[in-house]
Structure formats: structure tokens, C-alpha cells
Amino acid sequence: MSQAVKREGQTFDGASLFVRYVNFVKLPHTLFALPFALLGVLAASFQRAVEWRTVFLVVVAFSAARWVAMGFNRIADRHFDSENPRTRNRELPTGALSVGQAWASVAVAAMIFLWAAGSLNRLCLWLSPVALVWVTGYSMSKRFTWWPHLWLGMGLAIAPVGGFLAVTGRWSEPWWMLIAVTVAVATWVAGFDMFYALPDEAFDRGLGLRSAVVRLGERRAILVAKLLHGVTIPALALFGWAAGFGSWYVAGLVAAAAILAYEHRLVKPGDLSRLDAAFFTMNGVMSVTVFLFALIDRIF
């Protein structure tokens, strides 16, 4: 099968409307940051008992917000996607979904997000429109900044903060605890998003789109991704210490550091052949690992 018709990674075979919508927003990518939203819930459990209803609403709110962000991104970038060999087989360029269907799903997801946020507490309701503006703004950021990766990172960093606020209804004590987890998730996401941008360097440069890869080139962009990920683990450690996690959480961070180190061994300047494994599999494993060790720490 030629590269021009090759099915994009993390998508499913099938022509049903359900499969087309799942592929439209790459639903498996929810695995990236949902564990961090639940990590925020776990951290909040040191201060207040957590109900299953709250956990359910956090999962719904996060999944809906991610649908809004990804759906809007696909709509905003549909003309670029139609010209890029890597993305021209997505649902909007091929007509598998119409623009109207795409907008309808984004609108429904936005309403679900606002409902879930309002069902949690008043603070989450007040902040929910701000969150939607930020996560949709990422789609336009590559048109005016070289650092859309950090914009995306800050967008996904809303997840653990939102998980914490969903339980407590107030900011953390100490105040810098949520800042630490924001830095951790933002640097983690920005680093792997720079990996994701590597194959599109020539295409983005040709269309005048901006990214750190276009600005710095492949080798220096990979170096910056390493530096960003060098901040991730210490920031997670500060967050865990402030929240009250113990030795199991620390063990999870050691495992996460090993995963990040392995990820960077997969992607080297001049050799992007293993990028898909680094971008999806290892990042999904890392976020789940941190959460599971935190959960074990909280239970035992």
C-alpha cells in the first residue's frame, strides 16, 4: 500500500458512522491525558472524600472537552489536511464526514462538557468556558507562534487541575501544587507533540505554518523535546510530595522516567521510522503508569 493511501495510525477499519466519528477525533488518544485528570482526583482525595459520581463526571467532562478540541482542530485544518500526504485520508478531506456533521459533534460535545462541569461544582462551571476557548485556540496557534506545542501542553494540563477542582471546588494548598502538575503535563505533552510535528517539517514550512520544528530544525527540536521532558519528572515529584503521595508514587515516577528515556531512544535525527511507537504507545504507557502507581500508593 502506498504512503498516499495508508491508513493513519491509531484509527480503525470500518465505514460505520460510529467508526468515522471515532477516527475523526482519534478517540484512543484520550488515553494520553485522562490518567492525569484522574491523578488530580487522587490528589484531591487526600483532602476530601471522592464519590463515584464525581469520577464519572470528570471522565465525561475530559472526554467531551477533548472531542471539542480535536474536532475543532480537524475543522480548522481541513484544507491543510487535504494537501498533506500524511493526513489527506482523514474524514473531512475524504468526505467521510461532512463539515456539518463535524460541527454538530463539536457542538454536542461542548454542551456535554458544560453540563458535566456545572454538575461538579460552581467553580468548574465558571471555568469551563475558559477551558473551551483555550483548547480550541490551539488549532489557530500554529498560524502565529513557533510554540503551538506549549499551547497544546497547557490545554492538556487543564486535566489534572480540573480533576482536583472537581473534587475540592477550590485551589490547592500549597498554592504551587497545581502549578507543579501543570508544568509537568505541559512539558510532557509539548515534548511529544514536537515529535509528532517532525514528519511535517517540510510541509509546514511550505505552507507558512509555524512550529518549533520549522523554527529550529529536526535535530535541535529533538533536543528541546529532551529538555522539556527533563522538567516533567521533577515537576511530577514536586506535585506528588505536596499532595501527600509516598513511595509507590516515587516508584511510578522512576518507571515513567525510564519510559521517557526509552522513547527518546526511538526517535533520532534522520531516523523517524519508529516515531509512531514513541508518540502513541510509550506516551500512553507513561501516563497510565504514573496514575496506576499513584492509585496503588493511595490505596495502600
Secondary structure, 3 states (H helix, E strand, C coil): CCCCCCCCCCCCCCCCHHHHHHHHCCHHHHHHHHHHHHHHHHHHCCCCCCCHHHHHHHHHHHHHHHHHHHHHHHHHCHHHHHHCCCCCCCHHHHCCCCHHHHHHHHHHHHHHHHHHHHHHCHHHHHHHHHHHHHHHHHHHHCCCCCCHHHHHHHHHCHHHHHHHHHHHCCCCCCCHHHHHHHHHHHHHHHHHHHHHHHHHHHHHHHHCCCCHHHHHCHHHHHHHHHHHHHHHHHHHHHHHHHHCCCHHHHHHHHHHHHHHHHHHHHCECCECCCHHHHHHHHHHHHHHHHHHHHHHHHHC
